[in-house]
């Protein structure tokens, strides 16, 4: 009888401990994606210039001064899409592959490549360089190069 009483108490004790719930400290926390803080609408301010060259001589500059809204969204596991362009996030650094583009304005066609890298923070800052060629409807042509900075603010 003593053995039966002991086994019953032991069974009740084991059952009691197995029914207790875990404390809230034992619940694993889901890590927040650090990119989330950058998703949404931003204000963009660009400033800089491109210099046009013909026969090795500078013939003028094109100012880069643009302002306006820009949207940021996440892509994949470590990228942000900023104004339609995909940047890889590595800590606080943003990188993207060189981007070719063509522009046609006032009879001048520009064919160039833009290199862009940026830094994430309370403001997002991009440093951009552009190199390429230009030609006009009157037959003139040459090279171009320049740089500009884009600052994104909330």
Secondary structure as GFF3:
##gff-version 3
##sequence-region A 1 154
A	DSSP	alpha_helix	2	19	.	.	.	ID=ss1
A	DSSP	three_ten_helix	24	26	.	.	.	ID=ss2
A	DSSP	three_ten_helix	34	38	.	.	.	ID=ss3
A	DSSP	beta_strand	40	54	.	.	.	ID=ss4
A	DSSP	beta_strand	57	75	.	.	.	ID=ss5
A	DSSP	beta_strand	79	82	.	.	.	ID=ss6
A	DSSP	beta_strand	85	90	.	.	.	ID=ss7
A	DSSP	beta_strand	93	95	.	.	.	ID=ss8
A	DSSP	beta_strand	99	105	.	.	.	ID=ss9
A	DSSP	beta_strand	108	119	.	.	.	ID=ss10
A	DSSP	beta_strand	124	136	.	.	.	ID=ss11
A	DSSP	beta_strand	141	153	.	.	.	ID=ss12
###
